Structures are given as structure tokens and as C-alpha cells.
Amino acid sequence: MSTAIPSEMRVLALGNYYEDLNDAIQNLRVTQKPTPQPGPGQVLVQIAAAPCNPSDLVFIQGLYGVTKTLPAVPGWEGAGTVVASGGGVIANWLKGKRVACGGQSESDGTWADYYLADAKTCVPLRKNISFEEGASLIVNPLTAWALIDEAKKGKHRGIVQTAAASQLGRMILHLATDAEIPLVNIVRRQEQEDILKSLGAEFVLNSASDNFEEQLRNACHRLRTTICFDAVSGDMTGMVLNAMPERSTVIVYGVLSYSPAGGIDGRELIFGQKQVKSFWLTPWIRSAGILRIYQAFGQIQNRIADGSFATHVRQKLKLEDVPSGLMEYQRQMTSGKILIAPQQG
Ligand SMILES: NC(=O)c1ccc[n+]([C@@H]2O[C@H](COP(=O)([O-])OP(=O)(O)OC[C@H]3O[C@@H](n4cnc5c(N)ncnc54)[C@H](OP(=O)(O)O)[C@@H]3O)[C@@H](O)[C@H]2O)c1
């Protein structure tokens, strides 16, 4: 390891899981830890920027599909410079390169000065992609790509999505528009309707409006939307499934409501031959195969560069200021991500 790398690094550590989100955020602490040494096939990435996604919030609440031994460092993705290699062809080749990195192993995450990455999973950043853009290159873009791929493979003529003004929802909007697949976007506030319309969305429904369910049923039947990407869960899952035409599928990929999927009319399921499925990126990456992933990352970098996969950032914060930034983010997520910048002075 180069002598320029300090033996200790600063991390934002989670000492305990707290189901109450405010408690979980307020108990994050900046602490020192030994800087990890990369082993064969690993690289050490000096983190320049790392986002907080809804899955990070669910993780610090102890409600995610992966838990880590505590104290733990959260952060599923980020971007930075490879400053050391533990050996191996790919790891050595990456040394000095700017990369997007991440993963969902039980080891420490990206909310730290340094992150130990599996070299095979690092994505070298093109020159025209900044660290800020590269920080959100993996989780949301790959999920949007995979979901639209599912809709195309299933030859669905129309799509519905919930929480449509999320950063990921905006990516789905761009992909659906380019694929010429009609998309019904469900939001919960007027501001979100305005954002999506400004991005070119044709069909936007507000779940807070009086006749929402009727509007939804009409739109789903008129546009033959037979697949839904649902990030909300709770009653929304049943509401959409019940409104969709026969042989429709709702894919639940988020739990923003923190409620069990409900309100599903069993008769719609049985006689309408409908189904509810799930999507989780982690097993999808494992099963997708390296060629498909490379193809996806090529297209994703093109889209980040042309602005259609831009992730809006509300604040870039040093480690100490992250808890107060996260309190703001969880109160109102549409305004954009908190980007953690450990090197920021
Ligand atoms: N399954 C997977 O592998 C996978 C991968 C990537 C992302 N995801 C999921 O994708 C979703 C979007 O992620 P993101 O990073 O794009 O989110 P984001 O940009 O942080 O935005 C979240 C959006 O959801 C809205 N929202 C929050 N709670 C809601 C609720 N109870 N009902 C309706 N809308 C609600 C927010 O609106 P307000 O401004 O009103 O709060 C905001 O527009 C998340 O659920 C995330 O976990 C899943």
C-alpha cells in the first residue's frame, strides 16, 4: 500500500439499528477505523462522493435484506479513485483510475474516506462523467434498465409506475419514452406532477385526488398497462393491481410506505389472472451475466453524459454534516439526494 494512505480513516458509523428512522439517523457517528488493506482481487477506493438512497435508510433501521455486524459503515455505492491494488490483473489495471463502486456484502460501505471494493465490480468512469454523477451510477440506473428490460421482454404495451417523481422514476420515464411504451406515472403531490410534466411525461395521476382510483382504472385500460413498477407497497399495490387489465403483473421493488402490500382483491388475482412479483437488484446482478451488465453500464454512461439519467443532488456534505442532511432528505425526498463527500473541507 502506498505511504500516502493513512493507517486510519474516518467513517460514518452505525452503532445500533433503530427502527425509528429519526433515531437511526441521529445516532450515526463520525469515528476512526483502520484503513483496510486490499487482498488479491480487491482495490482500495478513496471515496469522492457517495449518495444516500432509500435502501440506506431502510438498512440503518435494520429492516433491509442485508444486515452487518455492528458497528458498521453504511453506503451501498459511491465513486472515487483507486489508490491501491491487492494484486490481480483487473485490480492492478484499475490502480489510479476513477471508478464507480459498491456492493451489498457484509463488510463496510461507502460512507467513509476509503472503501474496499471487489475489483470485478468497479465500473471505470468515462472522462465526461464526474464523481458526483458516478456516485449514483449503479443502484438506480441499473434498476431502471432492468425493469424496462422486463417490460420489453414481456411485450407489455403500457406501464404504470408509483413514486414516479423519484430519481429512479425519472429514469424509467426517459427509458419508456425512448422505447415508445406509454407510461402512467403515479405521484402524491402537485409539485411532483409539475416535475414529471416538465420532463415530458404525458400521463401523470395524483393519488391524493378525489377520483384517483377511477382515473387510474380508465388510464390502465385505455393504455393497456399490463405491468406496474411499484416502489410504494402498502395499499398502493392492491389499488394498482385491481385497476389494471387482465393478466397484469405488479412488480414491487420498494417499500417507501413501510407498509405490507395490501388491498389486493383475490378475485382480481384469480379470475383476472394477475400476479404480484418482486425485484431486488442484488440477485438480479448475480443472475444477469457479465455481458448484460457491461451492455447496461455502457448505455447508462451514455445516458448520464446526455443528462437523461441525471440524479438531482440537493446538498453535498462532509461526514459530520450528513445526519442533519438526512433528516431533511427523509422529510421530503423529491428535491434530490444528499451526496456524502468525505474529502470535502
Ligand atoms: N429493489 C431494488 O433493487 C431497488 C433498487 C433501487 C431503488 N429501489 C427503490 O426505488 C425507489 C426509488 O428510489 P430513489 O432513490 O429514486 O428515491 P428518491 O429519489 O429518494 O425519491 C423517493 C420518492 O418517493 C416518494 N415517496 C416517499 N415515500 C412515499 C410514499 N409513502 N408514498 C408515495 N411516494 C413516496 C418521495 O416523495 P416525497 O418528496 O413526497 O417524499 C420521492 O419522490 C425506492 O423505494 C428504492 O428503495 C429499489
The ligand as an SDF file (V2000), in Angstrom:
LIG
                    3D

 48 52  0  0  0  0  0  0  0  0999 V2000
  -35.4430   -3.2960   -5.3950 N   0  0  0  0  0  0  0  0  0  0  0  0
  -34.2980   -2.7410   -5.7600 C   0  0  0  0  0  0  0  0  0  0  0  0
  -33.3140   -3.4250   -6.0560 O   0  0  0  0  0  0  0  0  0  0  0  0
  -34.1830   -1.2570   -5.8150 C   0  0  0  0  0  0  0  0  0  0  0  0
  -33.0750   -0.6490   -6.4080 C   0  0  0  0  0  0  0  0  0  0  0  0
  -33.0270    0.7370   -6.4750 C   0  0  0  0  0  0  0  0  0  0  0  0
  -34.0490    1.5050   -5.9260 C   0  0  0  0  0  0  0  0  0  0  0  0
  -35.0890    0.8620   -5.3370 N   0  0  0  0  0  0  0  0  0  0  0  0
  -36.2230    1.6370   -4.7800 C   0  0  0  0  0  0  0  0  0  0  0  0
  -36.6240    2.6030   -5.7130 O   0  0  0  0  0  0  0  0  0  0  0  0
  -37.3500    3.6020   -5.0290 C   0  0  0  0  0  0  0  0  0  0  0  0
  -36.9240    4.9780   -5.5320 C   0  0  0  0  0  0  0  0  0  0  0  0
  -35.5660    5.2160   -5.1620 O   0  0  0  0  0  0  0  0  0  0  0  0
  -34.9170    6.6530   -5.4520 P   0  0  0  0  0  0  0  0  0  0  0  0
  -33.5190    6.6280   -4.9720 O   0  0  0  0  0  0  0  0  0  0  0  0
  -35.1810    7.0140   -6.8560 O   0  0  0  0  0  0  0  0  0  0  0  0
  -35.7970    7.5640   -4.4760 O   0  0  0  0  0  0  0  0  0  0  0  0
  -35.7000    9.1410   -4.2140 P   0  0  0  0  0  0  0  0  0  0  0  0
  -35.1500    9.8270   -5.3960 O   0  0  0  0  0  0  0  0  0  0  0  0
  -35.0650    9.3610   -2.9030 O   0  0  0  0  0  0  0  0  0  0  0  0
  -37.2450    9.5690   -4.1550 O   0  0  0  0  0  0  0  0  0  0  0  0
  -38.1970    8.9090   -3.3860 C   0  0  0  0  0  0  0  0  0  0  0  0
  -39.5610    9.3800   -3.9000 C   0  0  0  0  0  0  0  0  0  0  0  0
  -40.5900    8.6080   -3.2930 O   0  0  0  0  0  0  0  0  0  0  0  0
  -41.5830    9.4880   -2.7700 C   0  0  0  0  0  0  0  0  0  0  0  0
  -42.1770    8.8490   -1.6010 N   0  0  0  0  0  0  0  0  0  0  0  0
  -41.6110    8.6420   -0.3890 C   0  0  0  0  0  0  0  0  0  0  0  0
  -42.4710    7.9980    0.4180 N   0  0  0  0  0  0  0  0  0  0  0  0
  -43.6000    7.8030   -0.3020 C   0  0  0  0  0  0  0  0  0  0  0  0
  -44.8480    7.1740   -0.0050 C   0  0  0  0  0  0  0  0  0  0  0  0
  -45.1120    6.6390    1.1940 N   0  0  0  0  0  0  0  0  0  0  0  0
  -45.7900    7.1700   -0.9840 N   0  0  0  0  0  0  0  0  0  0  0  0
  -45.5480    7.7220   -2.2010 C   0  0  0  0  0  0  0  0  0  0  0  0
  -44.3810    8.3130   -2.5330 N   0  0  0  0  0  0  0  0  0  0  0  0
  -43.4100    8.3380   -1.5920 C   0  0  0  0  0  0  0  0  0  0  0  0
  -40.8370   10.7660   -2.4420 C   0  0  0  0  0  0  0  0  0  0  0  0
  -41.7380   11.8520   -2.4110 O   0  0  0  0  0  0  0  0  0  0  0  0
  -41.7390   12.9670   -1.2570 P   0  0  0  0  0  0  0  0  0  0  0  0
  -40.8920   14.0980   -1.7460 O   0  0  0  0  0  0  0  0  0  0  0  0
  -43.1860   13.3220   -1.1660 O   0  0  0  0  0  0  0  0  0  0  0  0
  -41.1770   12.3580   -0.0260 O   0  0  0  0  0  0  0  0  0  0  0  0
  -39.8640   10.8370   -3.6110 C   0  0  0  0  0  0  0  0  0  0  0  0
  -40.4910   11.3870   -4.7580 O   0  0  0  0  0  0  0  0  0  0  0  0
  -37.0750    3.3670   -3.5390 C   0  0  0  0  0  0  0  0  0  0  0  0
  -38.1610    2.6930   -2.9700 O   0  0  0  0  0  0  0  0  0  0  0  0
  -35.8740    2.4470   -3.5570 C   0  0  0  0  0  0  0  0  0  0  0  0
  -35.7450    1.6460   -2.4060 O   0  0  0  0  0  0  0  0  0  0  0  0
  -35.1830   -0.4770   -5.2710 C   0  0  0  0  0  0  0  0  0  0  0  0
  1  2  1  0
  2  3  2  0
  2  4  1  0
  4  5  1  0
  4 48  2  0
  5  6  2  0
  6  7  1  0
  7  8  2  0
  8  9  1  0
  8 48  1  0
  9 10  1  0
  9 46  1  0
 10 11  1  0
 11 12  1  0
 11 44  1  0
 12 13  1  0
 13 14  1  0
 14 15  2  0
 14 16  1  0
 14 17  1  0
 17 18  1  0
 18 19  2  0
 18 20  1  0
 18 21  1  0
 21 22  1  0
 22 23  1  0
 23 24  1  0
 23 42  1  0
 24 25  1  0
 25 26  1  0
 25 36  1  0
 26 27  1  0
 26 35  1  0
 27 28  2  0
 28 29  1  0
 29 30  1  0
 29 35  2  0
 30 31  1  0
 30 32  2  0
 32 33  1  0
 33 34  2  0
 34 35  1  0
 36 37  1  0
 36 42  1  0
 37 38  1  0
 38 39  2  0
 38 40  1  0
 38 41  1  0
 42 43  1  0
 44 45  1  0
 44 46  1  0
 46 47  1  0
M  CHG  2   8   1  16  -1
M  END
$$$$
